[in-house]
Amino acid sequence: MHTWPVQDAKARFSEFLDACLQEGPQMVTRRGAEAAVLVPMREWRRLQSAARPSLKQLLLSDPVRADLSVPERGHARRRKVEPLL
């Protein structure tokens, strides 16, 4: 991954964008510290879809299961069924 100081990325944005599209992600630094990464849209969409949990993952996640109140086995009360007339 190529690194661009923020001043160069601003001054040569078209070149910066072309490098991203041809070579892949490009990093931007500010005062020598990593600040951001420019990625092609296809890569961004792939990362976004990979970050979304599946329905299976949501159903098996702890917060979902922790909110359920399930009585202990054998302690549930049954409703009375009234006969039909």
FENZIMO-V876979 format. One record per backbone hydrogen bond with DSSP energy under -0.5 kcal/mol. NH is the residue of the N-H (numbers start at 1). CO is the residue of the C=O. If there is no record, write none. Layout:
NH | CO
NH | CO
This chain:
2 | 25
4 | 27
6 | 29
8 | 5
9 | 5
10 | 6
11 | 7
12 | 8
13 | 10
16 | 12
17 | 13
18 | 14
19 | 15
20 | 16
21 | 17
22 | 18
23 | 19
24 | 19
24 | 20
26 | 38
27 | 2
28 | 36
29 | 4
30 | 33
33 | 30
35 | 28
36 | 28
38 | 26
39 | 37
44 | 40
45 | 41
46 | 42
47 | 43
48 | 44
49 | 45
50 | 46
51 | 47
52 | 48
58 | 54
59 | 55
60 | 56
61 | 57
61 | 58
65 | 61
66 | 62
67 | 63
67 | 64
68 | 65
70 | 68
71 | 69
75 | 72
82 | 80
